[in-house]
Amino acid sequence: MYYTFICNKCEEVFEINASISEISNGLKVICPKCSSDDVRRDYSRINFGISAANSSNTQSCSSCSGNRGCCGS
């Protein structure tokens, strides 16, 4: 699964590919831009299988957060 994170230091938005168990066990995530470990997870973007950066479908319906959200849009 791809997880989206935001760096609290430089505001870089980035994704990592990790298993659910890695995330549950406290995987240490480092910002690729500034190397800070002060990052937060962006729960509005949870992707299964493909990176959002590689997804050509970024539109959403009015009832979900998009990026292959609740309706698959």
N, C-alpha and C positions, 0 to 999 in steps of 0.2 A: 504494500500500500504506500501511496505517496502522502506525506504529511506536509502541510505548509506552516512555516514558522516566520515570525517577524522579530528582527533584532531590536532590542530595547535601546541599544547604544546608537546605531546608525540608521535604523528603520528599514534595513534591507529586508525584502520579502524573498524567501527561498523555500525550496522543497527538499525533502529527503525521502529516500525509499527505505522503509524499515518495516519489520514485521510488527504485528500487534503486541507480541510478547516483548520485543525490544522496547517499544514505547512504554508498555506497562511496567517494565522493570527499571525504568528511569534512564533510558539511553541518554548519554550526554551529547547535546547538540551544540555545535559551534557555528557561528556565522561565517560564511565563506568570504565575506567582504572585509570584515574587521577583526575576525578571530575571537570575538567576544562570546562568552557562554551565557550571557544575560539575554536569553531569547524567550519568546512566548509562542505558544501554539495558536494558529489561526483556525478556530473550529468551524468557520464558515466555508472552508474549502477542504473537503475530505475526498480524495480521489482513489478509485480502485483501478489498478491496472496501468493507467497511463498518466504521465505527468501533465499537469494543467498547462505548462509551457508548451507541450507538444499537442495539446488538444485544439482542434480547429473549431470546436463548438463551445463558445463562451457565453452564449445568450442564455437567458433563463425566463421562465414564466413568472407571472406576478406573485405566485404563491411559494416560491422556493428561492434559495440563495444562488442558484445557477451553478455553472461548472459541473454539470451532470448531477444536479441536486435531486430533490425528491421526485421530480417528474421525468428525469433523464434528459432534460434539455441542456 
